[in-house]
């Protein structure tokens, strides 16, 4: 993994982001694990929830393509595979709802 993580290789990248967050929380808590671990858990759960929400949003774009055009909702008519492709390999820093959390962790 490089210095600019993406979610496309999510297992390695999430592990690296988790490790960095844990190290940051331990340092911020003065090495007090009783303080650091709950803060780490809260931060990573929020990040995970936002990553899942984003995956669902991207999945909705793909799912819309399986519905006949005349049966799609107005919103689904404006969902294009090209948009998903442009989103897939973005760096975490390029995804506002995730970048915000990584910035707060620093």
SERO-4910 file (N, C-alpha, C, O; in steps of 0.05 Angstrom, whole numbers):
BEGIN
 pado doro    nc1    nc2    nc3   cac1   cac2   cac3    cc1    cc2    cc3    oc1    oc2    oc3
  Unk    A     17    -23      0      0      0      0     18     25      0     38     26     14
  Unk    A     10     44    -16     25     69    -17     16     88      5      1     81     23
  Unk    A     26    113      4     19    132     25     -9    144     21    -19    158     38
  Unk    A    -21    138     -2    -48    149     -8    -67    125    -11    -71    116    -33
  Unk    A    -79    116     11    -96     92      9   -121     96     -7   -132    118     -7
  Unk    A   -130     75    -20   -156     74    -34   -172     53    -20   -162     37     -4
  Unk    A   -197     52    -27   -214     30    -16   -216      7    -36   -229    -13    -29
  Unk    A   -204      9    -60   -207    -12    -79   -193    -38    -70   -203    -60    -77
  Unk    A   -172    -36    -55   -159    -60    -43   -164    -58    -13   -146    -55      2
  Unk    A   -190    -61     -6   -199    -53     20   -187    -68     44   -184    -57     65
  Unk    A   -180    -94     40   -169   -109     63   -143    -98     72   -139    -92     96
  Unk    A   -123    -95     54    -97    -84     62    -99    -56     71    -87    -48     91
  Unk    A   -114    -40     56   -116    -11     63   -131     -7     89   -123     10    105
  Unk    A   -152    -22     94   -167    -18    119   -149    -27    142   -149    -14    163
  Unk    A   -134    -48    139   -116    -57    160    -95    -35    166    -89    -30    190
  Unk    A    -84    -23    146    -64     -2    150    -77     23    163    -65     34    181
  Unk    A   -101     30    154   -114     53    167   -122     47    196   -119     64    213
  Unk    A   -130     22    201   -136     14    229   -111     16    246   -113     26    269
  Unk    A    -89      6    236    -64      6    252    -55     34    258    -47     41    280
  Unk    A    -57     52    238    -49     80    242    -67     93    262    -58    108    280
  Unk    A    -93     88    260   -112    100    279   -107     90    307   -107    106    326
  Unk    A   -101     64    310    -96     53    337    -70     66    348    -70     74    371
  Unk    A    -50     68    332    -25     80    342    -29    109    350    -19    119    370
  Unk    A    -44    124    333    -50    152    339    -66    155    365    -60    173    381
  Unk    A    -86    137    369   -102    139    394    -85    132    418    -89    144    440
  Unk    A    -68    112    416    -50    105    439    -32    128    446    -28    134    470
  Unk    A    -21    141    426     -3    164    431    -19    187    443    -10    200    462
  Unk    A    -43    192    432    -59    215    442    -68    210    471    -73    229    486
  Unk    A    -71    185    478    -80    178    505    -57    174    524    -61    164    547
  Unk    A    -33    181    516    -10    178    533     -4    149    540      4    143    562
  Unk    A     -9    131    521     -5    102    524    -24     89    544    -19     67    553
  Unk    A    -46    103    551    -66     91    568    -87     76    551   -104     88    538
  Unk    A    -84     50    551   -102     33    534   -131     34    542   -148     32    525
  Unk    A   -136     39    567   -164     41    576   -178     66    563   -202     66    560
  Unk    A   -163     86    557   -173    109    543   -172    106    513   -191    112    499
  Unk    A   -149     96    503   -145     94    474   -163     74    460   -174     81    439
  Unk    A   -167     51    471   -183     30    457   -212     38    452   -221     33    430
  Unk    A   -226     49    471   -254     57    464   -255     80    443   -273     80    426
  Unk    A   -236     98    444   -235    119    424   -228    107    396   -240    116    376
  Unk    A   -210     88    396   -203     75    371   -228     60    360   -234     63    336
  Unk    A   -241     45    377   -265     30    368   -286     49    356   -297     43    335
  Unk    A   -292     71    370   -312     90    360   -304    101    333   -321    103    315
  Unk    A   -279    109    330   -269    121    305   -271    101    282   -280    108    260
  Unk    A   -263     76    287   -263     56    265   -291     47    258   -296     41    235
  Unk    A   -309     45    278   -336     38    272   -349     59    255   -364     53    236
  Unk    A   -345     85    261   -356    106    244   -345    105    216   -360    108    197
  Unk    A   -319    101    214   -306     99    187   -318     75    172   -325     78    148
  Unk    A   -321     53    185   -333     29    172   -361     33    163   -369     25    141
  Unk    A   -377     46    180   -405     52    172   -406     70    147   -422     65    129
  Unk    A   -389     90    147   -389    108    124   -379     93     98   -389     98     77
  Unk    A   -359     76    101   -349     60     78   -371     42     68   -374     39     43
  Unk    A   -386     29     85   -408     12     77   -430     28     63   -441     20     43
  Unk    A   -437     51     74   -457     69     62   -448     77     34   -465     78     15
  Unk    A   -423     82     31   -413     90      4   -414     66    -15   -422     70    -38
  Unk    A   -408     42     -6   -410     19    -23   -439     14    -31   -444      6    -54
  Unk    A   -457     18    -13   -486     15    -20   -494     36    -41   -509     29    -60
  Unk    A   -484     60    -38   -490     81    -57   -480     74    -85   -494     77   -105
  Unk    A   -455     64    -86   -444     56   -111   -459     32   -122   -464     30   -147
  Unk    A   -467     13   -105   -482    -10   -114   -509     -2   -126   -518    -15   -145
  Unk    A   -521     18   -115   -547     28   -126   -544     37   -155   -562     33   -171
  Unk    A   -521     49   -161   -516     57   -189   -515     33   -207   -526     33   -229
  Unk    A   -501     12   -198   -499    -12   -215   -526    -26   -217   -533    -36   -239
  Unk    A   -540    -28   -195   -566    -42   -195   -586    -28   -214   -602    -41   -226
  Unk    A   -585     -2   -215   -603     13   -233   -600      4   -262   -619      6   -277
  Unk    A   -577     -5   -269   -572    -13   -297   -586    -40   -304   -589    -46   -327
  Unk    A   -595    -55   -284   -609    -80   -288   -639    -77   -291   -653    -97   -297
  Unk    A   -649    -54   -286   -677    -48   -288   -683    -36   -316   -669    -18   -324
  Unk    A   -704    -46   -330   -710    -33   -355   -714     -3   -352   -726      6   -332
  Unk    A   -705     12   -371   -705     41   -369   -733     52   -362   -736     71   -346
  Unk    A   -753     41   -374   -781     51   -370   -791     46   -341   -811     57   -333
  Unk    A   -778     27   -327   -786     21   -299   -769     35   -278   -774     32   -254
  Unk    A   -749     50   -286   -731     63   -267   -744     88   -255   -760    102   -268
  Unk    A   -737     94   -231   -746    119   -218   -731    142   -231   -712    138   -246
  Unk    A   -740    166   -226   -727    190   -237   -698    191   -228   -680    197   -245
  Unk    A   -693    184   -203   -665    185   -193   -648    163   -208   -625    169   -215
  Unk    A   -659    140   -212   -645    118   -225   -638    124   -254   -619    114   -265
  Unk    A   -654    141   -266   -649    148   -294   -623    164   -297   -611    166   -319
  Unk    A   -614    175   -275   -590    192   -276   -566    178   -263   -547    191   -254
  Unk    A   -567    152   -261   -545    136   -250   -531    122   -272   -544    106   -287
  Unk    A   -505    127   -276   -491    116   -299   -467    100   -289   -454    107   -270
  Unk    A   -460     78   -303   -437     61   -295   -411     78   -296   -393     72   -280
  Unk    A   -409     97   -313   -385    113   -315   -380    128   -288   -357    132   -280
  Unk    A   -401    135   -275   -398    149   -249   -386    129   -228   -368    137   -213
  Unk    A   -395    105   -228   -384     85   -210   -355     80   -216   -338     80   -198
  Unk    A   -348     77   -242   -320     72   -249   -302     95   -241   -279     90   -233
  Unk    A   -312    120   -242   -296    142   -234   -292    143   -204   -273    156   -194
  Unk    A   -309    130   -189   -308    130   -160   -292    107   -148   -281    109   -126
  Unk    A   -290     85   -162   -279     60   -151   -251     62   -140   -246     52   -119
  Unk    A   -233     75   -154   -205     75   -146   -197    102   -133   -173    109   -134
  Unk    A   -216    116   -122   -209    142   -109   -193    136    -83   -197    116    -70
  Unk    A   -175    155    -77   -161    154    -52   -179    163    -30   -198    178    -34
  Unk    A   -174    153     -6   -191    160     17   -193    190     20   -214    201     26
  Unk    A   -171    204     14   -171    233     16   -189    246     -4   -197    270     -1
  Unk    A   -197    232    -25   -215    243    -46   -245    237    -40   -262    245    -56
  Unk    A   -250    223    -19   -278    215    -12   -285    232     13   -277    225     35
  Unk    A   -300    253      9   -305    272     31   -314    260     58   -304    267     79
  Unk    A   -333    241     56   -344    230     81   -324    212     96   -327    207    120
  Unk    A   -303    203     82   -282    187     95   -258    204    101   -245    200    122
  Unk    A   -251    222     83   -228    239     88   -231    256    113   -212    261    128
  Unk    A   -256    265    118   -262    281    142   -254    265    167   -243    277    185
  Unk    A   -260    240    168   -254    224    191   -224    220    194   -213    220    216
  Unk    A   -210    215    172   -181    212    173   -167    237    182   -147    237    196
  Unk    A   -178    260    173   -167    286    181   -171    291    211   -153    301    225
  Unk    A   -195    284    221   -201    287    249   -183    270    267   -177    277    289
  Unk    A   -174    247    256   -158    228    271   -129    238    274   -114    228    291
  Unk    A   -121    257    258    -94    266    259    -90    287    281    -67    297    284
***
